[in-house]
């Protein structure tokens, strides 16, 4: 069970870390999807990029020996991606970013569940 947690959490760290940094630097391919969802460009740095990046760092800290920090980060990321999906649904935006948000949610839920089960 622990091996599954390490693999899943590592994937979640990589995915959310990349996504967070992409938002922080205003990566051009994500801008149209954010506009469709009604998200202002000014929100990409904070709160979106900062929260995703902080969540990825928290998951990483959970992997290297601070399990409570990892659990808190996973819970925070789950809540973040639930809100992201809700934002896309409200805007009737079912673009690629909607699919990515669902994938990130599934990945962070899996990391949370496996992390709790491996204790």
Secondary structure as a PSIPRED ss2 file (coil, helix, strand):
# PSIPRED VFORMAT (PSIPRED V4.0)

   1 X C   1.000  0.000  0.000
   2 X H   0.000  1.000  0.000
   3 X H   0.000  1.000  0.000
   4 X H   0.000  1.000  0.000
   5 X H   0.000  1.000  0.000
   6 X H   0.000  1.000  0.000
   7 X H   0.000  1.000  0.000
   8 X H   0.000  1.000  0.000
   9 X H   0.000  1.000  0.000
  10 X H   0.000  1.000  0.000
  11 X H   0.000  1.000  0.000
  12 X H   0.000  1.000  0.000
  13 X H   0.000  1.000  0.000
  14 X H   0.000  1.000  0.000
  15 X H   0.000  1.000  0.000
  16 X H   0.000  1.000  0.000
  17 X H   0.000  1.000  0.000
  18 X H   0.000  1.000  0.000
  19 X H   0.000  1.000  0.000
  20 X H   0.000  1.000  0.000
  21 X H   0.000  1.000  0.000
  22 X H   0.000  1.000  0.000
  23 X H   0.000  1.000  0.000
  24 X H   0.000  1.000  0.000
  25 X C   1.000  0.000  0.000
  26 X C   1.000  0.000  0.000
  27 X C   1.000  0.000  0.000
  28 X H   0.000  1.000  0.000
  29 X H   0.000  1.000  0.000
  30 X H   0.000  1.000  0.000
  31 X H   0.000  1.000  0.000
  32 X H   0.000  1.000  0.000
  33 X H   0.000  1.000  0.000
  34 X H   0.000  1.000  0.000
  35 X H   0.000  1.000  0.000
  36 X H   0.000  1.000  0.000
  37 X C   1.000  0.000  0.000
  38 X C   1.000  0.000  0.000
  39 X C   1.000  0.000  0.000
  40 X C   1.000  0.000  0.000
  41 X H   0.000  1.000  0.000
  42 X H   0.000  1.000  0.000
  43 X H   0.000  1.000  0.000
  44 X H   0.000  1.000  0.000
  45 X H   0.000  1.000  0.000
  46 X H   0.000  1.000  0.000
  47 X H   0.000  1.000  0.000
  48 X H   0.000  1.000  0.000
  49 X H   0.000  1.000  0.000
  50 X H   0.000  1.000  0.000
  51 X H   0.000  1.000  0.000
  52 X H   0.000  1.000  0.000
  53 X H   0.000  1.000  0.000
  54 X H   0.000  1.000  0.000
  55 X H   0.000  1.000  0.000
  56 X H   0.000  1.000  0.000
  57 X H   0.000  1.000  0.000
  58 X H   0.000  1.000  0.000
  59 X H   0.000  1.000  0.000
  60 X H   0.000  1.000  0.000
  61 X H   0.000  1.000  0.000
  62 X H   0.000  1.000  0.000
  63 X H   0.000  1.000  0.000
  64 X C   1.000  0.000  0.000
  65 X C   1.000  0.000  0.000
  66 X C   1.000  0.000  0.000
  67 X H   0.000  1.000  0.000
  68 X H   0.000  1.000  0.000
  69 X H   0.000  1.000  0.000
  70 X H   0.000  1.000  0.000
  71 X H   0.000  1.000  0.000
  72 X H   0.000  1.000  0.000
  73 X H   0.000  1.000  0.000
  74 X H   0.000  1.000  0.000
  75 X H   0.000  1.000  0.000
  76 X H   0.000  1.000  0.000
  77 X H   0.000  1.000  0.000
  78 X H   0.000  1.000  0.000
  79 X H   0.000  1.000  0.000
  80 X H   0.000  1.000  0.000
  81 X H   0.000  1.000  0.000
  82 X H   0.000  1.000  0.000
  83 X H   0.000  1.000  0.000
  84 X H   0.000  1.000  0.000
  85 X H   0.000  1.000  0.000
  86 X H   0.000  1.000  0.000
  87 X H   0.000  1.000  0.000
  88 X H   0.000  1.000  0.000
  89 X H   0.000  1.000  0.000
  90 X H   0.000  1.000  0.000
  91 X C   1.000  0.000  0.000
  92 X C   1.000  0.000  0.000
  93 X C   1.000  0.000  0.000
  94 X C   1.000  0.000  0.000
  95 X C   1.000  0.000  0.000
  96 X H   0.000  1.000  0.000
  97 X H   0.000  1.000  0.000
  98 X H   0.000  1.000  0.000
  99 X H   0.000  1.000  0.000
 100 X H   0.000  1.000  0.000
 101 X H   0.000  1.000  0.000
 102 X H   0.000  1.000  0.000
 103 X H   0.000  1.000  0.000
 104 X H   0.000  1.000  0.000
 105 X H   0.000  1.000  0.000
 106 X H   0.000  1.000  0.000
 107 X H   0.000  1.000  0.000
 108 X H   0.000  1.000  0.000
 109 X H   0.000  1.000  0.000
 110 X H   0.000  1.000  0.000
 111 X H   0.000  1.000  0.000
 112 X H   0.000  1.000  0.000
 113 X H   0.000  1.000  0.000
 114 X H   0.000  1.000  0.000
 115 X H   0.000  1.000  0.000
 116 X H   0.000  1.000  0.000
 117 X H   0.000  1.000  0.000
 118 X C   1.000  0.000  0.000
 119 X C   1.000  0.000  0.000
